[in-house]
Amino acid sequence: MAFCKEFNAKTANYKEGTLLRVKVRVFSDKSYEWDLKTPPSTWLIKKAAGLARAADRPGHELAGTVSLKHLYEIARVKQRDSPNLPLQSIVTALLSTCRSMGVRVVARPEEA
């Protein structure tokens, strides 16, 4: 019951329906530690592009588009999980994720 109360208190600021990752470590004395992680990159990219799912054949079909500005915003969110990584490295990883999902990245939001 204590876990549920802690979890609800920590996740109160998130919108309903937001996919969250939780890392739980349970010890032999029945105590536990848990960390709340940011949503997966694929989920954030799909939300930014307005997609229900990624492309079935990435590289052959286009599922949607997202702007570079949105990728930087997603990178700032993801940087909470890895504060020592530079923002540019996270954006580069997100670009690869977009390519594997069949999402085209454009320079300006109005092109998306």
Rosetta silent file (secondary structure, phi, psi, omega in degrees, C-alpha in Angstrom):
SEQUENCE: MAFCKEFNAKTANYKEGTLLRVKVRVFSDKSYEWDLKTPPSTWLIKKAAGLARAADRPGHELAGTVSLKHLYEIARVKQRDSPNLPLQSIVTALLSTCRSMGVRVVARPEEA
SCORE:     score description
SCORE:     0.000 S_00000001
   1 L     0.000  -34.607  179.886    0.000    0.000    0.000 S_00000001
   2 H   -64.679  -38.040  178.681    2.890    2.346    0.733 S_00000001
   3 H   -61.292  -45.614 -178.622    4.235    1.860   -2.787 S_00000001
   4 H   -60.845  -42.177  179.925    0.897    2.859   -4.339 S_00000001
   5 H   -65.815  -43.141  178.045    0.712    6.031   -2.250 S_00000001
   6 H   -63.187  -45.080 -178.495    4.301    6.986   -3.111 S_00000001
   7 H   -62.007  -46.712  179.849    3.749    6.235   -6.798 S_00000001
   8 H   -63.168  -36.938  179.130    0.544    8.255   -6.977 S_00000001
   9 H   -67.814  -41.298 -178.830    2.199   11.189   -5.226 S_00000001
  10 H   -72.789  -29.320 -176.145    5.204   11.172   -7.591 S_00000001
  11 L   -99.610    9.628 -177.958    3.112   10.802  -10.752 S_00000001
  12 L   -63.677  -27.603 -178.044    0.443   13.367   -9.879 S_00000001
  13 L   -81.073  -11.663 -178.175    2.027   15.956  -12.218 S_00000001
  14 L   -85.863  146.406  176.374    1.839   13.695  -15.283 S_00000001
  15 L   -69.158  146.412  177.729   -1.088   13.765  -17.688 S_00000001
  16 L   -63.025  136.152 -179.706   -3.337   10.706  -17.652 S_00000001
  17 L    95.890   -5.482  178.299   -2.329    8.254  -20.373 S_00000001
  18 L   -73.792  128.386  179.621    1.370    9.166  -20.274 S_00000001
  19 L   -78.404  121.784 -178.916    3.523    6.075  -20.623 S_00000001
  20 L  -120.391  150.220  175.050    6.055    5.952  -17.773 S_00000001
  21 E  -109.347  139.125 -179.454    8.919    3.630  -17.022 S_00000001
  22 E  -129.737  131.251  176.311    9.655    2.592  -13.448 S_00000001
  23 E  -105.824  116.842 -177.398   12.756    0.804  -12.213 S_00000001
  24 E  -113.762  131.209  175.257   12.025   -1.166   -9.034 S_00000001
  25 E  -118.047  118.569 -179.554   14.683   -2.870   -6.898 S_00000001
  26 E  -107.581  133.645 -177.355   13.357   -5.260   -4.248 S_00000001
  27 L  -103.802  165.455 -175.527   15.683   -6.439   -1.501 S_00000001
  28 L   -64.524  -24.961  178.237   15.624   -9.661    0.547 S_00000001
  29 L   -86.199   16.108  177.958   14.322   -7.847    3.648 S_00000001
  30 L    68.288   13.965  171.770   11.215   -6.873    1.588 S_00000001
  31 L   -87.569  167.843 -177.170   12.279   -3.259    1.345 S_00000001
  32 E  -150.921  159.514  171.679   12.417   -1.600   -2.060 S_00000001
  33 E  -130.802  147.533  176.804   13.721    1.358   -4.001 S_00000001
  34 E  -147.456  146.737  179.517   12.212    2.717   -7.172 S_00000001
  35 E  -122.995  136.519  176.531   13.056    5.324   -9.767 S_00000001
  36 E   -93.977  123.968 -179.245   10.642    6.997  -12.122 S_00000001
  37 E  -103.879  166.003  178.256   12.063    7.338  -15.642 S_00000001
  38 L   -74.238  162.329  178.179   10.931    9.501  -18.532 S_00000001
  39 L   -61.226  155.832  178.776    8.611    8.093  -21.199 S_00000001
  40 L   -61.299  148.791 -179.522   10.249    6.056  -23.999 S_00000001
  41 H   -58.274  -40.856 -178.497   11.656    8.034  -26.922 S_00000001
  42 H   -62.495  -39.065  179.775    9.422    6.238  -29.403 S_00000001
  43 H   -65.952  -42.679  179.716    6.309    7.218  -27.454 S_00000001
  44 H   -65.579  -39.399  179.356    7.389   10.871  -27.299 S_00000001
  45 H   -66.634  -42.810  178.697    8.190   10.937  -31.031 S_00000001
  46 H   -62.620  -39.025  177.958    4.836    9.394  -31.915 S_00000001
  47 H   -65.542  -42.410 -179.347    3.067   12.007  -29.768 S_00000001
  48 H   -66.406  -34.997 -179.141    5.025   14.863  -31.388 S_00000001
  49 H   -87.592   -9.899 -179.442    4.260   13.547  -34.887 S_00000001
  50 L    73.100   36.373 -177.214    0.623   12.765  -34.045 S_00000001
  51 L  -104.659  149.013  172.316    0.989    9.074  -34.899 S_00000001
  52 L   -88.205  -32.493  178.670   -0.778    6.044  -33.506 S_00000001
  53 L  -153.336  163.961 -179.516    2.016    3.735  -34.673 S_00000001
  54 L   -80.991  176.769 -179.870    5.300    3.801  -36.554 S_00000001
  55 L   -69.097  144.496  176.446    5.834    2.723  -40.152 S_00000001
  56 L   -71.901  -34.955 -179.589    5.604   -0.982  -40.946 S_00000001
  57 L  -127.589   79.363 -179.379    8.496   -0.689  -43.393 S_00000001
  58 E   -61.266  141.170 -176.146   10.765    2.179  -42.304 S_00000001
  59 L    94.554  -24.689  178.556   12.936    3.437  -45.140 S_00000001
  60 L  -109.942  -26.318  178.485   10.274    2.415  -47.656 S_00000001
  61 E  -136.128  154.603 -178.243    7.291    4.279  -46.273 S_00000001
  62 L  -107.422  123.534 -179.286    6.840    7.491  -44.314 S_00000001
  63 L   -87.452  -32.702 -177.910    4.708    7.386  -41.183 S_00000001
  64 E   178.531 -174.677  178.638    4.873   11.088  -40.374 S_00000001
  65 E  -131.914  154.244  177.274    7.081   14.115  -39.836 S_00000001
  66 E  -143.798  147.798 -178.599    8.464   15.901  -36.813 S_00000001
  67 E   -89.280  159.519  178.112   10.474   19.123  -36.595 S_00000001
  68 H   -63.148  -31.917  176.990   13.970   19.507  -35.233 S_00000001
  69 H   -61.140  -42.861  177.613   12.542   21.869  -32.611 S_00000001
  70 H   -64.157  -37.728  178.610   10.349   19.047  -31.291 S_00000001
  71 H   -63.773  -38.455  177.616   13.360   16.722  -31.162 S_00000001
  72 H   -66.603  -36.296  176.433   15.248   19.228  -29.025 S_00000001
  73 H   -65.905  -41.577  176.806   12.277   19.473  -26.667 S_00000001
  74 H   -63.863  -40.032  179.983   12.145   15.671  -26.427 S_00000001
  75 H   -62.954  -37.334  177.527   15.913   15.618  -25.824 S_00000001
  76 H   -64.079  -37.588  177.162   15.522   18.024  -22.896 S_00000001
  77 H   -66.974  -45.868 -177.309   12.957   15.657  -21.370 S_00000001
  78 H   -69.426  -21.106 -179.210   15.174   12.614  -21.959 S_00000001
  79 L   -67.375  -17.611  176.166   18.180   14.414  -20.481 S_00000001
  80 L   -63.706  -32.219  178.691   16.634   13.954  -17.016 S_00000001
  81 L   -76.145  -31.544 -178.235   17.492   10.238  -17.243 S_00000001
  82 L  -132.371   77.574 -174.516   21.083   10.900  -18.368 S_00000001
  83 L   -66.571  -18.482 -178.254   22.161   14.335  -17.099 S_00000001
  84 L   -85.199  -11.704  178.718   25.810   13.766  -18.070 S_00000001
  85 L   -82.420  136.525  176.524   25.042   13.300  -21.772 S_00000001
  86 L   -69.234  151.553 -177.716   25.212   16.403  -23.939 S_00000001
  87 H   -59.188  -37.804 -179.348   21.969   17.488  -25.555 S_00000001
  88 H   -62.220  -37.320  178.762   23.455   17.078  -29.041 S_00000001
  89 H   -66.486  -38.951  179.196   24.178   13.382  -28.399 S_00000001
  90 H   -67.570  -40.076  178.132   20.609   12.774  -27.297 S_00000001
  91 H   -64.019  -40.090  178.019   19.279   14.550  -30.410 S_00000001
  92 H   -61.472  -42.401  177.145   21.533   12.378  -32.603 S_00000001
  93 H   -64.708  -38.838  178.469   20.123    9.258  -30.957 S_00000001
  94 H   -66.373  -35.054  175.884   16.586   10.592  -31.457 S_00000001
  95 H   -61.296  -41.812  177.536   17.321   11.171  -35.152 S_00000001
  96 H   -65.133  -39.481  178.283   18.277    7.505  -35.469 S_00000001
  97 H   -63.200  -42.682  177.680   15.120    6.498  -33.642 S_00000001
  98 H   -60.505  -43.228  179.462   13.036    8.602  -36.032 S_00000001
  99 H   -61.493  -39.994 -178.788   14.718    6.953  -39.009 S_00000001
 100 H   -74.132  -15.444  178.917   13.966    3.489  -37.615 S_00000001
 101 H   -97.409   -8.545 -176.357   10.320    4.479  -37.100 S_00000001
 102 L    79.680   30.433  179.797    9.829    5.932  -40.574 S_00000001
 103 E  -107.976  125.251  179.615    9.452    9.486  -39.270 S_00000001
 104 E   -85.350  139.010  178.933   10.961   12.289  -41.355 S_00000001
 105 E  -105.624  125.353  179.573   12.692   15.131  -39.496 S_00000001
 106 E  -111.936  159.095 -176.187   12.283   18.622  -40.970 S_00000001
 107 L   -72.836  -40.789 -175.706   14.116   21.811  -40.062 S_00000001
 108 L  -114.299  144.985  179.842   11.124   24.055  -39.364 S_00000001
 109 H   -60.553  -30.947 -178.614    7.879   23.249  -37.539 S_00000001
 110 H   -71.704  -15.762  177.219    5.774   24.700  -40.377 S_00000001
 111 H   -83.440  -14.401 -176.419    7.233   22.077  -42.758 S_00000001
 112 L   -74.646    0.000    0.000    5.982   19.237  -40.567 S_00000001
